[in-house]
Amino acid sequence: MITQEIKEFLDLQKLGYVATVNSDGTPNLSPKGTIVGWTDKTLAFADIRSPDTMNNLQTNPHVEINVIDPLLRKGYLFKGEAQIIKDKSLFEKILNHYRDNGVKSPINSIVLVKVTDVSNVTSPLYDMGVSEQDIKSKWKKHFASL
């Protein structure tokens, strides 16, 4: 389900969004810079400063995660169930992965998401026949002008 291509995509992208549900039923959307394809069936992300996300996952483990390339306007939507890692050896293994890849922030806990569905996400511009190169050029110009 989580192919090598998807894992490489996640390694390149530095920002994704995790959606959870608050206790009152309202949505909570939280940016995450640590989403990785851990296995072919699981994603992981670090709790660096995510008190609302962590509280929500303790009562409702259902999540959606969206990671998009900001230039190509392509990416993935993942659906699944999250668990906060309590296994010390697995926590240490994933923590070491983050440290080896330059994450220096304090990590409070790690969330492992058992992915049940993966969908491609693309801009509607592709449906209109706009090429990937044209979309990329447009957004590169936009970001360069900021």
C-alpha positions as CSV (number, residue, x, y, z in Angstrom):
1,M,0.0,0.0,0.0
2,I,2.8,2.5,0.9
3,T,5.2,1.9,-2.0
4,Q,8.8,2.8,-2.2
5,E,7.8,5.7,-4.5
6,I,5.4,7.0,-1.8
7,K,8.1,6.7,0.9
8,E,10.5,8.6,-1.2
9,F,7.9,11.3,-1.9
10,L,7.3,11.6,1.9
11,D,11.0,11.9,2.5
12,L,11.2,14.9,0.0
13,Q,8.2,16.7,1.3
14,K,8.7,18.6,4.5
15,L,5.1,19.4,5.4
16,G,1.9,17.5,5.7
17,Y,-1.4,17.9,7.6
18,V,-3.0,15.5,10.0
19,A,-6.7,15.7,10.6
20,T,-8.3,14.4,13.8
21,V,-11.6,15.0,15.6
22,N,-12.0,17.1,18.7
23,S,-14.2,15.8,21.6
24,D,-17.0,18.1,20.5
25,G,-17.0,16.6,17.0
26,T,-15.3,19.6,15.3
27,P,-12.2,19.0,13.1
28,N,-8.6,19.6,14.1
29,L,-6.0,20.1,11.4
30,S,-2.4,20.1,12.5
31,P,0.7,20.6,10.3
32,K,3.4,18.0,10.7
33,G,7.0,18.1,9.4
34,T,7.9,14.5,10.4
35,I,5.6,12.3,8.4
36,V,7.4,9.2,7.1
37,G,6.5,5.9,5.5
38,W,7.6,3.5,8.3
39,T,6.5,0.2,6.7
40,D,4.4,-0.7,3.7
41,K,1.3,-0.4,5.9
42,T,2.2,2.3,8.4
43,L,3.1,6.0,8.6
44,A,4.8,7.6,11.5
45,F,4.9,11.2,12.8
46,A,6.4,12.8,15.9
47,D,4.6,14.7,18.6
48,I,6.8,17.7,18.9
49,R,4.1,20.3,19.8
50,S,0.7,18.7,19.2
51,P,-1.3,18.6,22.5
52,D,-4.7,18.8,20.7
53,T,-3.8,16.1,18.2
54,M,-2.5,13.8,20.9
55,N,-5.6,14.4,23.1
56,N,-7.9,13.6,20.2
57,L,-6.1,10.4,19.3
58,Q,-6.6,9.1,22.8
59,T,-10.4,9.1,22.3
60,N,-10.7,8.7,18.5
61,P,-7.8,7.1,16.6
62,H,-9.2,7.9,13.1
63,V,-7.0,10.2,11.1
64,E,-6.6,11.6,7.6
65,I,-3.1,12.7,6.5
66,N,-2.6,14.9,3.4
67,V,0.9,15.5,2.0
68,I,1.2,17.5,-1.3
69,D,4.2,18.7,-3.3
70,P,3.6,22.5,-3.3
71,L,5.1,23.0,-6.8
72,L,3.7,20.0,-8.6
73,R,0.3,20.2,-6.8
74,K,0.3,16.4,-6.5
75,G,0.4,14.2,-3.5
76,Y,-1.4,11.6,-1.3
77,L,-4.3,11.4,1.1
78,F,-3.9,8.6,3.7
79,K,-6.7,7.3,5.9
80,G,-6.1,5.1,8.9
81,E,-6.1,4.5,12.6
82,A,-3.4,6.0,14.8
83,Q,-1.8,4.7,18.0
84,I,0.6,6.5,20.3
85,I,3.7,4.3,20.6
86,K,4.2,2.9,24.0
87,D,6.7,0.1,23.1
88,K,10.0,1.6,24.2
89,S,12.1,-0.3,21.7
90,L,9.9,0.8,18.7
91,F,9.8,4.4,20.1
92,E,13.7,4.4,20.3
93,K,14.0,2.9,16.8
94,I,11.7,5.6,15.2
95,L,13.3,8.3,17.4
96,N,16.7,7.3,16.1
97,H,15.4,7.5,12.5
98,Y,14.4,11.1,13.1
99,R,17.6,12.0,14.8
100,D,19.6,10.4,12.0
101,N,17.6,12.6,9.5
102,G,18.3,15.9,11.3
103,V,15.2,16.3,13.6
104,K,16.6,18.2,16.6
105,S,13.3,19.2,18.3
106,P,12.3,17.5,21.5
107,I,10.0,14.6,20.7
108,N,7.3,13.9,23.3
109,S,5.9,10.8,21.6
110,I,5.5,9.1,18.3
111,V,2.3,8.2,16.5
112,L,2.1,5.1,14.2
113,V,-0.7,5.1,11.7
114,K,-2.1,1.9,10.3
115,V,-3.1,3.0,6.8
116,T,-6.3,1.6,5.5
117,D,-6.6,3.7,2.3
118,V,-4.2,5.7,0.1
119,S,-5.5,8.1,-2.6
120,N,-3.7,10.2,-5.2
121,V,-4.4,13.9,-4.9
122,T,-3.9,16.2,-8.0
123,S,-4.8,19.7,-8.9
124,P,-7.8,20.2,-11.2
125,L,-5.4,21.9,-13.6
126,Y,-4.2,18.5,-14.7
127,D,-7.8,17.7,-15.7
128,M,-7.7,20.7,-17.9
129,G,-4.6,19.5,-19.7
130,V,-2.1,21.8,-18.1
131,S,1.3,20.0,-18.0
132,E,3.3,19.2,-14.9
133,Q,6.1,21.4,-16.1
134,D,3.8,24.4,-16.6
135,I,2.3,24.0,-13.1
136,K,5.7,23.7,-11.6
137,S,6.9,26.8,-13.4
138,K,3.9,28.8,-12.3
139,W,4.4,27.9,-8.6
140,K,8.2,28.4,-8.7
141,K,7.6,31.9,-10.1
142,H,5.0,32.6,-7.4
143,F,7.3,31.5,-4.5
144,A,10.3,33.3,-6.0
145,S,8.2,36.6,-6.0
146,L,7.5,36.4,-2.3
